[in-house]
Amino acid sequence: METAGYVTLTRQSGLMREMEIIAHNMANAATTGFRQQGLVFSEYVKAVHDGDSLSMAAARVKKTSVAQGILTQTGNPLDLAIEGSGYFQVETPNGIRLTRAGAFNVNSVGDIVSSDGNRVLDIGGAPINVPPGEADVKVAADGTVSLGDQLLGQIGIVEPEQGADLKRESGVLFQTDAALAPSETGLVLQGHLEGSNVDAISQLTRMIEVQRAYEMGQKLLDMDHERSQTALQTLIK
């Protein structure tokens, strides 16, 4: 395949990946704690002997938005939202993961768990247990969990070091190899949930732009293919 066709095909592949991410974002516009993602396109420029330089764009890096989602009051004592930066820590079968989805409850043995059944961890990485049958749990802005005068633990609000890569493991769970530190600005709001931070209007606009760019790229590929076919037929004659 000619260089121009290869460059266009690479660009088309990146646009398809971006379209998939946009569709996933829009499908989760109402998912509690969902974080919008996008693609970062990198441009590679290479000198070409006896000719112009070759420029190629590739979509290789996913970027997660850290914008605050809308906070909604629910009144449920174990619905928790983070106002500001930071993430809840939950214990999954694959290790500790981060999330902004705070629709928590208590399991059969009294541990505070996520909607997926993963145990919510305190600031030291241990689960927090609530005595069976107790519903009057209070959670302070610093994550401290108490029942009357009894201190039960402190929900850990952490954030990875600046510039760390967050890898989405599922819809609302993230994994990182970076060091975690207590959030300095994140506050816990009891009886609230944070909605998705997906900007549906901007995502719809971008979807239209990507669709048009893909269609244009497809036309260029078709033209390049026709040109190659014509050249081949000329040589055969």
C-alpha positions as protocol buffer text, in pm:
chain_id: "A"
residue {
  index: 1
  type: MET
  ca { x: 0 y: 0 z: 0 }
}
residue {
  index: 2
  type: GLU
  ca { x: 125 y: 349 z: -81 }
}
residue {
  index: 3
  type: THR
  ca { x: 240 y: 572 z: 204 }
}
residue {
  index: 4
  type: ALA
  ca { x: -57 y: 809 z: 173 }
}
residue {
  index: 5
  type: GLY
  ca { x: -299 y: 518 z: 193 }
}
residue {
  index: 6
  type: TYR
  ca { x: -121 y: 373 z: 495 }
}
residue {
  index: 7
  type: VAL
  ca { x: -133 y: 708 z: 675 }
}
residue {
  index: 8
  type: THR
  ca { x: -505 y: 742 z: 602 }
}
residue {
  index: 9
  type: LEU
  ca { x: -575 y: 388 z: 717 }
}
residue {
  index: 10
  type: THR
  ca { x: -390 y: 451 z: 1045 }
}
residue {
  index: 11
  type: ARG
  ca { x: -595 y: 766 z: 1097 }
}
residue {
  index: 12
  type: GLN
  ca { x: -917 y: 576 z: 1025 }
}
residue {
  index: 13
  type: SER
  ca { x: -826 y: 319 z: 1288 }
}
residue {
  index: 14
  type: GLY
  ca { x: -777 y: 596 z: 1545 }
}
residue {
  index: 15
  type: LEU
  ca { x: -1111 y: 752 z: 1455 }
}
residue {
  index: 16
  type: MET
  ca { x: -1285 y: 417 z: 1502 }
}
residue {
  index: 17
  type: ARG
  ca { x: -1128 y: 382 z: 1846 }
}
residue {
  index: 18
  type: GLU
  ca { x: -1241 y: 732 z: 1938 }
}
residue {
  index: 19
  type: MET
  ca { x: -1594 y: 659 z: 1819 }
}
residue {
  index: 20
  type: GLU
  ca { x: -1606 y: 351 z: 2042 }
}
residue {
  index: 21
  type: ILE
  ca { x: -1496 y: 558 z: 2344 }
}
residue {
  index: 22
  type: ILE
  ca { x: -1750 y: 832 z: 2271 }
}
residue {
  index: 23
  type: ALA
  ca { x: -2028 y: 574 z: 2242 }
}
residue {
  index: 24
  type: HIS
  ca { x: -1918 y: 420 z: 2573 }
}
residue {
  index: 25
  type: ASN
  ca { x: -1919 y: 764 z: 2737 }
}
residue {
  index: 26
  type: MET
  ca { x: -2269 y: 844 z: 2616 }
}
residue {
  index: 27
  type: ALA
  ca { x: -2400 y: 503 z: 2721 }
}
residue {
  index: 28
  type: ASN
  ca { x: -2280 y: 581 z: 3075 }
}
residue {
  index: 29
  type: ALA
  ca { x: -2404 y: 940 z: 3093 }
}
residue {
  index: 30
  type: ALA
  ca { x: -2636 y: 836 z: 3379 }
}
residue {
  index: 31
  type: THR
  ca { x: -2396 y: 597 z: 3557 }
}
residue {
  index: 32
  type: THR
  ca { x: -2306 y: 698 z: 3913 }
}
residue {
  index: 33
  type: GLY
  ca { x: -1940 y: 797 z: 3944 }
}
residue {
  index: 34
  type: PHE
  ca { x: -1857 y: 737 z: 3577 }
}
residue {
  index: 35
  type: ARG
  ca { x: -1556 y: 933 z: 3444 }
}
residue {
  index: 36
  type: GLN
  ca { x: -1554 y: 1045 z: 3083 }
}
residue {
  index: 37
  type: GLN
  ca { x: -1261 y: 931 z: 2868 }
}
residue {
  index: 38
  type: GLY
  ca { x: -1111 y: 1060 z: 2548 }
}
residue {
  index: 39
  type: LEU
  ca { x: -824 y: 983 z: 2311 }
}
residue {
  index: 40
  type: VAL
  ca { x: -506 y: 1183 z: 2274 }
}
residue {
  index: 41
  type: PHE
  ca { x: -375 y: 1186 z: 1919 }
}
residue {
  index: 42
  type: SER
  ca { x: 4 y: 1198 z: 1882 }
}
residue {
  index: 43
  type: GLU
  ca { x: 171 y: 1320 z: 1563 }
}
residue {
  index: 44
  type: TYR
  ca { x: 487 y: 1159 z: 1434 }
}
residue {
  index: 45
  type: VAL
  ca { x: 698 y: 1344 z: 1178 }
}
residue {
  index: 46
  type: LYS
  ca { x: 970 y: 1162 z: 985 }
}
residue {
  index: 47
  type: ALA
  ca { x: 1206 y: 1300 z: 725 }
}
residue {
  index: 48
  type: VAL
  ca { x: 1174 y: 1142 z: 380 }
}
residue {
  index: 49
  type: HIS
  ca { x: 1469 y: 1117 z: 142 }
}
residue {
  index: 50
  type: ASP
  ca { x: 1433 y: 1353 z: -155 }
}
residue {
  index: 51
  type: GLY
  ca { x: 1085 y: 1458 z: -55 }
}
residue {
  index: 52
  type: ASP
  ca { x: 858 y: 1625 z: 196 }
}
residue {
  index: 53
  type: SER
  ca { x: 846 y: 1498 z: 551 }
}
residue {
  index: 54
  type: LEU
  ca { x: 593 y: 1229 z: 645 }
}
residue {
  index: 55
  type: SER
  ca { x: 339 y: 1317 z: 913 }
}
residue {
  index: 56
  type: MET
  ca { x: 135 y: 1044 z: 1081 }
}
residue {
  index: 57
  type: ALA
  ca { x: -124 y: 1077 z: 1360 }
}
residue {
  index: 58
  type: ALA
  ca { x: -192 y: 791 z: 1598 }
}
residue {
  index: 59
  type: ALA
  ca { x: -444 y: 760 z: 1882 }
}
residue {
  index: 60
  type: ARG
  ca { x: -253 y: 576 z: 2152 }
}
residue {
  index: 61
  type: VAL
  ca { x: -334 y: 738 z: 2488 }
}
residue {
  index: 62
  type: LYS
  ca { x: -664 y: 739 z: 2675 }
}
residue {
  index: 63
  type: LYS
  ca { x: -727 y: 1040 z: 2896 }
}
residue {
  index: 64
  type: THR
  ca { x: -970 y: 1034 z: 3188 }
}
residue {
  index: 65
  type: SER
  ca { x: -1159 y: 1350 z: 3278 }
}
residue {
  index: 66
  type: VAL
  ca { x: -1131 y: 1455 z: 3642 }
}
residue {
  index: 67
  type: ALA
  ca { x: -1415 y: 1709 z: 3622 }
}
residue {
  index: 68
  type: GLN
  ca { x: -1661 y: 1700 z: 3909 }
}
residue {
  index: 69
  type: GLY
  ca { x: -1991 y: 1528 z: 3831 }
}
residue {
  index: 70
  type: ILE
  ca { x: -2323 y: 1664 z: 3955 }
}
residue {
  index: 71
  type: LEU
  ca { x: -2389 y: 1588 z: 4323 }
}
residue {
  index: 72
  type: THR
  ca { x: -2739 y: 1466 z: 4403 }
}
residue {
  index: 73
  type: GLN
  ca { x: -2885 y: 1434 z: 4752 }
}
residue {
  index: 74
  type: THR
  ca { x: -3039 y: 1092 z: 4819 }
}
residue {
  index: 75
  type: GLY
  ca { x: -3077 y: 1080 z: 5198 }
}
residue {
  index: 76
  type: ASN
  ca { x: -2935 y: 727 z: 5214 }
}
residue {
  index: 77
  type: PRO
  ca { x: -2671 y: 729 z: 5493 }
}
residue {
  index: 78
  type: LEU
  ca { x: -2435 y: 503 z: 5297 }
}
residue {
  index: 79
  type: ASP
  ca { x: -2460 y: 698 z: 4973 }
}
residue {
  index: 80
  type: LEU
  ca { x: -2133 y: 893 z: 4973 }
}
residue {
  index: 81
  type: ALA
  ca { x: -1993 y: 1144 z: 4726 }
}
residue {
  index: 82
  type: ILE
  ca { x: -1656 y: 1311 z: 4706 }
}
residue {
  index: 83
  type: GLU
  ca { x: -1658 y: 1687 z: 4662 }
}
residue {
  index: 84
  type: GLY
  ca { x: -1321 y: 1781 z: 4517 }
}
residue {
  index: 85
  type: SER
  ca { x: -1036 y: 1553 z: 4418 }
}
residue {
  index: 86
  type: GLY
  ca { x: -973 y: 1195 z: 4524 }
}
residue {
  index: 87
  type: TYR
  ca { x: -1113 y: 844 z: 4500 }
}
residue {
  index: 88
  type: PHE
  ca { x: -1259 y: 580 z: 4728 }
}
residue {
  index: 89
  type: GLN
  ca { x: -1049 y: 266 z: 4767 }
}
residue {
  index: 90
  type: VAL
  ca { x: -1220 y: -70 z: 4720 }
}
residue {
  index: 91
  type: GLU
  ca { x: -1081 y: -421 z: 4755 }
}
residue {
  index: 92
  type: THR
  ca { x: -1143 y: -635 z: 4447 }
}
residue {
  index: 93
  type: PRO
  ca { x: -1028 y: -991 z: 4363 }
}
residue {
  index: 94
  type: ASN
  ca { x: -760 y: -827 z: 4145 }
}
residue {
  index: 95
  type: GLY
  ca { x: -634 y: -588 z: 4411 }
}
residue {
  index: 96
  type: ILE
  ca { x: -713 y: -236 z: 4529 }
}
residue {
  index: 97
  type: ARG
  ca { x: -901 y: -22 z: 4281 }
}
residue {
  index: 98
  type: LEU
  ca { x: -1015 y: 341 z: 4280 }
}
residue {
  index: 99
  type: THR
  ca { x: -1367 y: 468 z: 4221 }
}
residue {
  index: 100
  type: ARG
  ca { x: -1588 y: 774 z: 4253 }
}
residue {
  index: 101
  type: ALA
  ca { x: -1906 y: 564 z: 4269 }
}
residue {
  index: 102
  type: GLY
  ca { x: -2019 y: 584 z: 4631 }
}
residue {
  index: 103
  type: ALA
  ca { x: -2346 y: 388 z: 4635 }
}
residue {
  index: 104
  type: PHE
  ca { x: -2242 y: 174 z: 4931 }
}
residue {
  index: 105
  type: ASN
  ca { x: -2423 y: -69 z: 5160 }
}
residue {
  index: 106
  type: VAL
  ca { x: -2345 y: -324 z: 5430 }
}
residue {
  index: 107
  type: ASN
  ca { x: -2294 y: -693 z: 5348 }
}
residue {
  index: 108
  type: SER
  ca { x: -2399 y: -996 z: 5552 }
}
residue {
  index: 109
  type: VAL
  ca { x: -2094 y: -976 z: 5781 }
}
residue {
  index: 110
  type: GLY
  ca { x: -2122 y: -601 z: 5843 }
}
residue {
  index: 111
  type: ASP
  ca { x: -1855 y: -470 z: 5604 }
}
residue {
  index: 112
  type: ILE
  ca { x: -1927 y: -156 z: 5404 }
}
residue {
  index: 113
  type: VAL
  ca { x: -1919 y: -261 z: 5038 }
}
residue {
  index: 114
  type: SER
  ca { x: -1971 y: -112 z: 4693 }
}
residue {
  index: 115
  type: SER
  ca { x: -2267 y: -200 z: 4472 }
}
residue {
  index: 116
  type: ASP
  ca { x: -2048 y: -476 z: 4323 }
}
residue {
  index: 117
  type: GLY
  ca { x: -1980 y: -624 z: 4667 }
}
residue {
  index: 118
  type: ASN
  ca { x: -1620 y: -498 z: 4692 }
}
residue {
  index: 119
  type: ARG
  ca { x: -1519 y: -396 z: 5043 }
}
residue {
  index: 120
  type: VAL
  ca { x: -1461 y: -25 z: 5097 }
}
residue {
  index: 121
  type: LEU
  ca { x: -1127 y: 42 z: 5265 }
}
residue {
  index: 122
  type: ASP
  ca { x: -1022 y: 285 z: 5535 }
}
residue {
  index: 123
  type: ILE
  ca { x: -726 y: 519 z: 5518 }
}
residue {
  index: 124
  type: GLY
  ca { x: -496 y: 234 z: 5621 }
}
residue {
  index: 125
  type: GLY
  ca { x: -632 y: -15 z: 5365 }
}
residue {
  index: 126
  type: ALA
  ca { x: -854 y: -216 z: 5603 }
}
residue {
  index: 127
  type: PRO
  ca { x: -1231 y: -283 z: 5570 }
}
residue {
  index: 128
  type: ILE
  ca { x: -1481 y: -93 z: 5784 }
}
residue {
  index: 129
  type: ASN
  ca { x: -1731 y: -297 z: 5981 }
}
residue {
  index: 130
  type: VAL
  ca { x: -2073 y: -179 z: 6101 }
}
residue {
  index: 131
  type: PRO
  ca { x: -2251 y: -366 z: 6384 }
}
residue {
  index: 132
  type: PRO
  ca { x: -2541 y: -576 z: 6247 }
}
residue {
  index: 133
  type: GLY
  ca { x: -2879 y: -406 z: 6244 }
}
residue {
  index: 134
  type: GLU
  ca { x: -2738 y: -57 z: 6298 }
}
residue {
  index: 135
  type: ALA
  ca { x: -2859 y: 199 z: 6047 }
}
residue {
  index: 136
  type: ASP
  ca { x: -2778 y: 531 z: 6219 }
}
residue {
  index: 137
  type: VAL
  ca { x: -2425 y: 555 z: 6082 }
}
residue {
  index: 138
  type: LYS
  ca { x: -2267 y: 898 z: 6052 }
}
residue {
  index: 139
  type: VAL
  ca { x: -1994 y: 983 z: 5803 }
}
residue {
  index: 140
  type: ALA
  ca { x: -1804 y: 1308 z: 5854 }
}
residue {
  index: 141
  type: ALA
  ca { x: -1650 y: 1524 z: 5583 }
}
residue {
  index: 142
  type: ASP
  ca { x: -1307 y: 1368 z: 5649 }
}
residue {
  index: 143
  type: GLY
  ca { x: -1452 y: 1018 z: 5598 }
}
residue {
  index: 144
  type: THR
  ca { x: -1474 y: 929 z: 5968 }
}
residue {
  index: 145
  type: VAL
  ca { x: -1747 y: 668 z: 6023 }
}
residue {
  index: 146
  type: SER
  ca { x: -1915 y: 662 z: 6363 }
}
residue {
  index: 147
  type: LEU
  ca { x: -2213 y: 514 z: 6541 }
}
residue {
  index: 148
  type: GLY
  ca { x: -2308 y: 736 z: 6831 }
}
residue {
  index: 149
  type: ASP
  ca { x: -1989 y: 781 z: 7030 }
}
residue {
  index: 150
  type: GLN
  ca { x: -1828 y: 473 z: 6875 }
}
residue {
  index: 151
  type: LEU
  ca { x: -1565 y: 532 z: 6608 }
}
residue {
  index: 152
  type: LEU
  ca { x: -1582 y: 264 z: 6339 }
}
residue {
  index: 153
  type: GLY
  ca { x: -1310 y: 381 z: 6103 }
}
residue {
  index: 154
  type: GLN
  ca { x: -1224 y: 643 z: 5845 }
}
residue {
  index: 155
  type: ILE
  ca { x: -1303 y: 589 z: 5479 }
}
residue {
  index: 156
  type: GLY
  ca { x: -989 y: 650 z: 5278 }
}
residue {
  index: 157
  type: ILE
  ca { x: -1005 y: 927 z: 5017 }
}
residue {
  index: 158
  type: VAL
  ca { x: -685 y: 902 z: 4816 }
}
residue {
  index: 159
  type: GLU
  ca { x: -539 y: 1030 z: 4493 }
}
residue {
  index: 160
  type: PRO
  ca { x: -248 y: 907 z: 4281 }
}
residue {
  index: 161
  type: GLU
  ca { x: 56 y: 1125 z: 4232 }
}
residue {
  index: 162
  type: GLN
  ca { x: 20 y: 1405 z: 3980 }
}
residue {
  index: 163
  type: GLY
  ca { x: 39 y: 1290 z: 3620 }
}
residue {
  index: 164
  type: ALA
  ca { x: -20 y: 924 z: 3708 }
}
residue {
  index: 165
  type: ASP
  ca { x: -190 y: 702 z: 3456 }
}
residue {
  index: 166
  type: LEU
  ca { x: -535 y: 574 z: 3551 }
}
residue {
  index: 167
  type: LYS
  ca { x: -639 y: 259 z: 3365 }
}
residue {
  index: 168
  type: ARG
  ca { x: -1010 y: 191 z: 3346 }
}
residue {
  index: 169
  type: GLU
  ca { x: -1075 y: -166 z: 3454 }
}
residue {
  index: 170
  type: SER
  ca { x: -1452 y: -151 z: 3428 }
}
residue {
  index: 171
  type: GLY
  ca { x: -1713 y: 120 z: 3404 }
}
residue {
  index: 172
  type: VAL
  ca { x: -1635 y: 292 z: 3736 }
}
residue {
  index: 173
  type: LEU
  ca { x: -1318 y: 118 z: 3859 }
}
residue {
  index: 174
  type: PHE
  ca { x: -964 y: 237 z: 3791 }
}
residue {
  index: 175
  type: GLN
  ca { x: -625 y: 79 z: 3847 }
}
residue {
  index: 176
  type: THR
  ca { x: -294 y: 257 z: 3886 }
}
residue {
  index: 177
  type: ASP
  ca { x: 60 y: 156 z: 3969 }
}
residue {
  index: 178
  type: ALA
  ca { x: 137 y: 503 z: 4105 }
}
residue {
  index: 179
  type: ALA
  ca { x: 178 y: 581 z: 4474 }
}
residue {
  index: 180
  type: LEU
  ca { x: -142 y: 684 z: 4653 }
}
residue {
  index: 181
  type: ALA
  ca { x: -165 y: 964 z: 4908 }
}
residue {
  index: 182
  type: PRO
  ca { x: -455 y: 1101 z: 5116 }
}
residue {
  index: 183
  type: SER
  ca { x: -648 y: 1366 z: 4925 }
}
residue {
  index: 184
  type: GLU
  ca { x: -590 y: 1716 z: 5058 }
}
residue {
  index: 185
  type: THR
  ca { x: -903 y: 1870 z: 4908 }
}
residue {
  index: 186
  type: GLY
  ca { x: -1157 y: 1588 z: 4882 }
}
residue {
  index: 187
  type: LEU
  ca { x: -1454 y: 1607 z: 5120 }
}
residue {
  index: 188
  type: VAL
  ca { x: -1707 y: 1330 z: 5183 }
}
residue {
  index: 189
  type: LEU
  ca { x: -2074 y: 1422 z: 5156 }
}
residue {
  index: 190
  type: GLN
  ca { x: -2304 y: 1175 z: 5330 }
}
residue {
  index: 191
  type: GLY
  ca { x: -2642 y: 1108 z: 5171 }
}
residue {
  index: 192
  type: HIS
  ca { x: -2523 y: 1220 z: 4828 }
}
residue {
  index: 193
  type: LEU
  ca { x: -2410 y: 1055 z: 4505 }
}
residue {
  index: 194
  type: GLU
  ca { x: -2192 y: 1194 z: 4230 }
}
residue {
  index: 195
  type: GLY
  ca { x: -2334 y: 1150 z: 3885 }
}
residue {
  index: 196
  type: SER
  ca { x: -2142 y: 1083 z: 3566 }
}
residue {
  index: 197
  type: ASN
  ca { x: -1920 y: 1369 z: 3450 }
}
residue {
  index: 198
  type: VAL
  ca { x: -1996 y: 1298 z: 3083 }
}
residue {
  index: 199
  type: ASP
  ca { x: -2072 y: 1616 z: 2889 }
}
residue {
  index: 200
  type: ALA
  ca { x: -2338 y: 1470 z: 2661 }
}
residue {
  index: 201
  type: ILE
  ca { x: -2363 y: 1774 z: 2432 }
}
residue {
  index: 202
  type: SER
  ca { x: -1989 y: 1797 z: 2365 }
}
residue {
  index: 203
  type: GLN
  ca { x: -1972 y: 1420 z: 2316 }
}
residue {
  index: 204
  type: LEU
  ca { x: -2255 y: 1429 z: 2062 }
}
residue {
  index: 205
  type: THR
  ca { x: -2083 y: 1714 z: 1879 }
}
residue {
  index: 206
  type: ARG
  ca { x: -1755 y: 1525 z: 1874 }
}
residue {
  index: 207
  type: MET
  ca { x: -1931 y: 1210 z: 1752 }
}
residue {
  index: 208
  type: ILE
  ca { x: -2060 y: 1402 z: 1450 }
}
residue {
  index: 209
  type: GLU
  ca { x: -1712 y: 1544 z: 1382 }
}
residue {
  index: 210
  type: VAL
  ca { x: -1552 y: 1200 z: 1404 }
}
residue {
  index: 211
  type: GLN
  ca { x: -1818 y: 1050 z: 1176 }
}
residue {
  index: 212
  type: ARG
  ca { x: -1757 y: 1317 z: 912 }
}
residue {
  index: 213
  type: ALA
  ca { x: -1379 y: 1278 z: 937 }
}
residue {
  index: 214
  type: TYR
  ca { x: -1413 y: 902 z: 901 }
}
residue {
  index: 215
  type: GLU
  ca { x: -1634 y: 935 z: 593 }
}
residue {
  index: 216
  type: MET
  ca { x: -1384 y: 1175 z: 435 }
}
residue {
  index: 217
  type: GLY
  ca { x: -1098 y: 936 z: 510 }
}
residue {
  index: 218
  type: GLN
  ca { x: -1293 y: 650 z: 357 }
}
residue {
  index: 219
  type: LYS
  ca { x: -1340 y: 850 z: 36 }
}
residue {
  index: 220
  type: LEU
  ca { x: -963 y: 912 z: 22 }
}
residue {
  index: 221
  type: LEU
  ca { x: -898 y: 540 z: 66 }
}
residue {
  index: 222
  type: ASP
  ca { x: -1144 y: 458 z: -213 }
}
residue {
  index: 223
  type: MET
  ca { x: -979 y: 712 z: -443 }
}
residue {
  index: 224
  type: ASP
  ca { x: -634 y: 573 z: -362 }
}
residue {
  index: 225
  type: HIS
  ca { x: -757 y: 220 z: -432 }
}
residue {
  index: 226
  type: GLU
  ca { x: -906 y: 324 z: -767 }
}
residue {
  index: 227
  type: ARG
  ca { x: -582 y: 501 z: -859 }
}
residue {
  index: 228
  type: SER
  ca { x: -382 y: 188 z: -777 }
}
residue {
  index: 229
  type: GLN
  ca { x: -620 y: -29 z: -980 }
}
residue {
  index: 230
  type: THR
  ca { x: -596 y: 205 z: -1279 }
}
residue {
  index: 231
  type: ALA
  ca { x: -215 y: 205 z: -1261 }
}
residue {
  index: 232
  type: LEU
  ca { x: -210 y: -176 z: -1242 }
}
residue {
  index: 233
  type: GLN
  ca { x: -441 y: -215 z: -1539 }
}
residue {
  index: 234
  type: THR
  ca { x: -224 y: 27 z: -1741 }
}
residue {
  index: 235
  type: LEU
  ca { x: 87 y: -178 z: -1662 }
}
residue {
  index: 236
  type: ILE
  ca { x: -85 y: -502 z: -1761 }
}
residue {
  index: 237
  type: LYS
  ca { x: -183 y: -358 z: -2096 }
}
